[in-house]
Every structure is written in structure tokens, then in C-alpha cells.
Amino acid sequence: GGGSQAGWRLGVKLGKSAEDTCAQQVKAATIDMKFYAFDLMLWTPFNVKGKFFEDRKDSAILGAKTTTSQFMYPMWLRAPMRADPRRTAKPTDADLMVMTDSFVDVSPFTAKFVYHTLNPEKDAASWAKLGQWWDAEVQGEQSGRLVVAEARRRLATLKALVDTDNTAADPSVSRRKPAGTKTKWAYLLPSEWMFSHDALSPDLKLSSALADVAEDSMTAVTDFDDGGPSLAAIVTTVPFTVHSAIAARLLASGGAVDYGAKKMQTFFKGTGDRGVEGALKQLVSVRQSLRQLSGSKKHGHAVFVSSDGMSKEEVRRLEGVEYAAGMAESTYCWVPRGDNPTSRRMFDALAAGCIPVVVSDDIARYLPFRWAIEWRSMILQVPEAVFNSDPEGVADAVLALPHKVVASLRARMDGARTSILWNDRPEPREACATEGRDSEACSKAPQLYLDEMLYRVKTGNFAVDQPLCKPRASDPRYNHGAVWNAEKSCPPWLKMSKLC
């Protein structure tokens, strides 16, 4: 499906130079590259029913402890890819092979996980229902082995086609790429732990199907463990899918946030500890410190921290607080670290126009598209040790920020919002830029993802922590996508309050 190549080129060449920024450099370098998009499977015996790309009510999430929609970003990528002018219909012409499966059908573990979250364990009977579905209805173990084996066969067939063309030396054969050119393979994982879950036998793991292209593959994920990616193929991160209720608000407003309706308050709703399910252990200290702001709404802090040991009355009270509505009506949203330094709530807050107050020292290495987004210009980052030593003092300093600072942070969020929003339309299968809909509100995330992956192929840069562009010594403000750590930092607004 066609996009305008002339318009695409014009977008790159506007300005003093096509390479004034890293983002423009990346875009200019990838204009003439090609990718081939494909699904391994369109349907399998799992065929999980339900809109798993939508978030359920908060009370349902308390039952399931998680939601699948945040991991379903591959579903939102397909329609925009069809309009990208770099897409080719010939796999042998592609510099990059892009697999767009959401894995709900392809991966046995993902299918079981999604079914479980759509049918949460309200009582013991729901676990029996999961077992009935898996063992009797879909014959999960047997079907899973067949699906993984078939996925591997299909991938091997496609790889053989591409590799044969790449090595052919017949001068009479017309080809776009020189003989011997290596083709890279890219795929999006719903989650690293979901992909490499240790409890599965090898013939039930989707990683077995991808083994034949592992050496030539690049993978994008939303997050990985503190120690770094466990999969060698991981080269970058992508945004979590924004909470569907927040995305729906944006869609209804034409992409604009109503800042006039916001209260001067901070907001948080989430878990403080999750026992064996989350295994936060010592990493939960920031969230435990956040508890000190609980119940202090009269002081400007709407903070609600749950735990596994809550009473039924506490659970009912928490269910009455809506996560999406709380972000929509608040000026600041707490983004503490959890199982790892990043969190979906970072992207929910930005989409809701709620300034993220990030309490996570190492979050930078998890932030997507660092080379195209000025992350530090639209968030407030607090060193974990500073917050843990005086959470109420930090909270007071947040609320004391001048209006000019708030206005500046909001303007930066408004400018970056479409770069982190996958779900920019009611249904994944729809195109965003349709009649009656402003194309400026459409997500730039699919284009940024493709830009980065194609640029990595061109430059051979496959290190997740390495800047995408070369730094410029003559311009310290040049954003080349470097990471940073806030552990020993002291932002001026905290220094003014003598908190560090």
C-alpha cells in the first residue's frame, strides 16, 4: 500500500541540513532501504477470543495482577507498515525482514498467559477453567509442539529463499542488493520473560522456531532485567502500549489534553509488593517509601499503594480509584521503579499529560527512541536514595515548581506524545489517517521503530546501550541517544529545596 515517496523525501530535506539532528540523520540514511513484513501465522488452534489489546476495569486487574494490552504493540504496527514507502513485496529485495506476529497464537506460553488474564483467578474454579481450556479444548501441549515446529519450518523456508538470492552471483539476475549482502531479521517480543520462560520444554518455546535466524536477528522489547537483556538479539526497546482508556480519551479529544481540568496534585495507583507473583523483594524500597504519601490527598497527593495482604475493605476502596481517570485529572504522576527500572506508567502518564516524576536511577537505558526524543526535557527524575530519605520533602518540592516550569514540561510532552503512542485508533486493524481524522495525531512510533532497525542494519550498531549516532564534541546539546544514570545526580529543583 502506497505512501508518497516525494513527501517522504521532502520531510527529510526541510531545514538547514538533512542531518541537523540524529533523527534526521537516521531518516535520511534509511530512505532508500527496504523491509519485507510478514506474519508466520494468521490463525492457530489456540485462537484466544477477546479484545486482549484493551485494558479491563481496574478491579479486574487486581484479580489478574497484570494486563495483556501493554504487550500487544505488534498488533498496532501492521497497518502503519502497509503505508510505509520502504515496504517491498519481494523478500529478496529487503534489507530487513520484519515479523509482525503478536505471538498470541504463535507462542504457546503467550496464548496461555493471555487466556488466563482474560479469565482471572477470582476463585479456584477459574484455574480449573484454564486447565480445561488448555488440556481439553486446544490440546495445548500437543498443539503447541505442532505450532512451534510449523513456525520454524515456515521461517526456514523464507530464510532459504532470501539467503539463496543473496549468495547468487549470476550477473543476468536483476537484484536490488549486491550478491553476498546479509539480510537481517527483526521481531517484536511481547515481553522478554514471556518469550524465554524457563518452565517450558524447548519444543514449546517460540525461541526454538526462531533458532535458525537467531544469528541474523534483531529484537525489540519493552523491558528486560536489571542485569541487561538475557537474549543476545535484543538491540533496543519500544514503548509499552498506552492504557486503552487513556488512549480513548486522546482519540475523543483529537489528541489534545485538557490541562484546565487538571488538579495540582500527584497521583499513583499500583502495587507496593506482589509476593511471589512479582518477586520485587529488595527492589520494592521506592514503592514502600511512596506509601508515606498514601492517604494524604488533602496535601495534594492522591497515592494508592496496594499489597497482597490488603483486607477486603482496603481492596474495595482501591477498586474505587480509577487509574486512567486519576492520571487524567492530575498534574504529576509518580513513576517508581518496580521489577525493573522501567514501567508502563511512564507512557500512560505522558499520554495523559501527567508530568512523570520518575524515581528510577537507571530508567534511561529502557527509554525507547532516545535518539529522537528529548526525554530529560519532559520528565522530573529523582534519585532513588534522595526519594527514600525524604519522600514527603520530594513531594512538596514537586508541588512547589513554578508555573513556567510546568508549562514547559507540558509543551515538551505535547510535542513527543505521538512518538510513544502505538494505539492511536480504536482498532489495531484500522488505518489512522482516514477521512475525517487528523493525520498529525497519528502515531510516529511505527516509523521510528523502522527507522531505527533499518539504521542499525546499515551501520552495524547492535548494542542496546550504545548511542545510535556518533556524538559531536562541538555540540554538547546534540542528542545522539546516549544513556545516563541518576544515582549521584542532584537536579536544580531538588537542590533548591536542600534535598540533595
Buried (B, 14 or more C-beta within 10 A) or exposed (E): EEBEEEEBBEEBEEEEEBBEBBBBBBBBBBBEBBBBBBBBBEEBBBEBEBBBBBBBEBBBBBBBBBBBBBBBBBBBBBBBBEBBBBBBEEBBBBBBBBBBBBBBBBBBBBBBBBBBBBBBBEEEEBEEBBEEBBEEEBEBEEBBBBBBEBBBEBBBEBBEEBBEBBEEEEEEEEBBBEEEEEBBBBBBBBBBBBBBBEEBEEBBBBBBBBBBBEEBBBBBBBBBEEEEBEBEBBBBBBBBBBBBBBBBBBBEEEBEBEEEEBEEBBBBBBBBBBEEEBEBEEBBBBBBBBBBBBEBBEEBBBBBBBBEEBEEEEBEEBBEBBBBBBBBBBBBBBBBBBBBBBBBBBBBBBBBBBBBBBBBBBBBBBBBBBBBBEBBBBBBBBBBBBBBEBBEBBBBBBBEBEEEEBEEBBEBBBEBBBBBBBBBBEEBEEEBBEEEBEEEBBBBBBBBBBBBBBBBBBEEBBEBEEBBBEBEEEEEEBBBBBBBEBEEBEBEBBEEBEBB
